[in-house]
Amino acid sequence: MSARRTGSPSRTGVFQNSGTFLLILAIAAGFGIEIATNSVGNDDALLNGQLRGEVWRFATYSFLHFNWLHFLLNVGLLLWIGRIVEQQLGTGRGALIYFVSVICSAAVILLVHNLHPKEGATVGASGGVFGLLGAALIISYRQNGHDRLRRSLWIVLAAGFGVSLLPDISMAGHIGGIIGGVPLALLVKARRNEN
């Protein structure tokens, strides 16, 4: 006979972090399609500041990447941050934070590009990753988390914003992700604590 835990059941084995892994597979499939269609790094085939009625691009741009380095950085960060958020908030809430962050990122990118037009497309999962990063920081502070994890999160956030200063990188997308992820994490965490 095994002892029964109180509270929500713990997921173990194959199903642990399944949402993060499914999202990574979807991003890999998107990058695979880019490779198969010779669209990698092709600005004309990617979101370039105008939707032209193609509103689905508000979310689908996050499945596309400029090159292998861009893809591997976003997937690596998603693997780390996504698992932290998913373990603390669950798959549905983690996915909600990711996709709201992606949409907020797209909205801020389009706003900035309409105010200050520039050439080039915007792609990548970094808006969603930044939203999850902000959510992980909120979780860490709310739970009085480990100082080492918190320091790591701040270092990654600072490095990410540092990368945003490079040419052809959209700081607007990173800021939009934070705008989407942090308030939602506060709301989700507060509601979860009430239950």
N, C-alpha and C positions, 0 to 999 in steps of 0.2 A: 504494500500500500504506500502510495506516495503522498507527501504533504501537499495540500492545496494552497496556493498563494491567493492573497486577497488583491483586489484591484484588477487592472487589465492584464490579460494573459501575455506572457512574453513569447515573442516569435523567435524560433531558433531554426538552425539548419538552413535548408534551401530557401525558405520564404523570408528570412531575415533580410531586410533592405531590398526587397523585391522591386519596390517603386524606383529606387535609384538605379538599379541595374536595368530595368525596362526602359527608363529614360535614356540611359547611356546607349542601349541597343538601338533605340529610335534615332538618336543623334548619329550613331555610327552608320545606320541605314541611309540617313540623309547625306552624309559625307560620301558614302559609297555611290549613291546616285549622282552626286556631283562629279565624282571620278569617272563613272561610266559615261556621263554625258559631256565630258570635257568642260565642265562649268567651274571647276576650282579656280578661284581668283578672277572670274569673269564678271566684271561690274555690271554689264548689261543684263546678265541672267539673275542678278541678285537685287535685294532691296536697296534702292539708291535715293531715298528721300522723298519718293513720290509713290503712292499706292496705285494710282491710275485705276481705282475701283476694285483692286485686288485686295480686299480687306483681310483675307486669310493670311497675308504676309505679316500681319501683326504678331502672329505666333510662329509661323513656319520659318521665318528668317533665323530663328534660334537653332534650327537643325542643320544649318549650312555653315561652312567655315572656309576661310581663305586658303589655307594650306595645312599640311600635316602638323606643323608646330602649333598653330592656332587650335586645331582640333584636339591634339594631345594635351595641351595646357587646360583647355576647358573641361575635357573629360576627366583628367586627373583631379582637378579641383572639385568637380561635381562628385566624383567618387568619394572624396574625403568629406566635403561639407554636406553633401546630400545624405550620407549615412548618419551623420550626427543629428541632423534635423529630423530625419525619418525615425530614428530610434527614440527621440524625445517627444515628437508630436504625432507620429503615425504617418502612414503612407499618404492618406487622403489630404491631410493638412500640409504635409511637406510638398505634395504636388500642387496644391492650391497656391502656396507661397511662391513656388517656382514659376508657375504660369502667370500669376498676377504680376510678378516681377518682370517677366518677359514682356508682357503687354505694356506695363508702365515704362519699361526701357524703350520700347518702340515708340511710344507716344512722346517721350522726351527727345528721342533722336529726331523724329519728324518735326517737332517744334523747333529745335535748334537748327536743323538743316533748312527749314523754311525761313527762319530769321536770318541765318548766315549760310546761304547755299555754298556747297562745295562739291567737287567731283568725288565720285567713289560710292561704293555700296556699303551697307551695314549688315553684317552677318555675325553669327556666333551665339553661343549659349552664355556668354559672360554676364548679360543682364540678369538672367535667372540665377546664375551662380552668385552674383553679388547680392541678390535678394536673399538667397539662402545663407550667405556669409553674414549678412546683417541679422538674420533670424537666429543663427547660431550664437552670435554675440549676445543677443537679447536673452536667449535661453541660458547662456553661461552666467550672465549677471543675475538673472532671476533665480537660478538654482544655486547661487554662490559656488559656481563651477571651479574647476581646477585652474589655478593661476597659469600653469604651463599651457593648457589649451587656450585660455583667453589671450595670452601673449602671442601664441601662434596665429590665432585668428586676426589679431590686430596687425601683425607683421604681414600676413597675406593681404589684408585690406590695404595697408599702406603701399605694398609692392604693386598691387593691382591699380591703385590710383597713380602710382609712379609710371607704370606702363602706359596709362592713359595719356601721359604727356608726350609720348612718342608720336611722330607724324603718322597719319592714317589710322589712328586708334581713337575710338569715340568715347571720350569721358562722359558724354551725355548718356550713353547707354549704361555705363556703370552707375552713374548717379540715379538714373531712372530705375535700375534694379533695386538699389537701396531704398528709394522712395516707395517702391512696391512691397518690398519684403519686410522692412522694419515695422511699419505700423500694423501690418497684418500679423506678424509674429507676436506683437504686443497684445493684439486683440485675441488671437487664438490662445495664447498662453494664459491670459486673464480669464477667458471663458473656461479653459480646461481646469484652472485652479478652483473655479466656482463649483465644479461638479464633484 
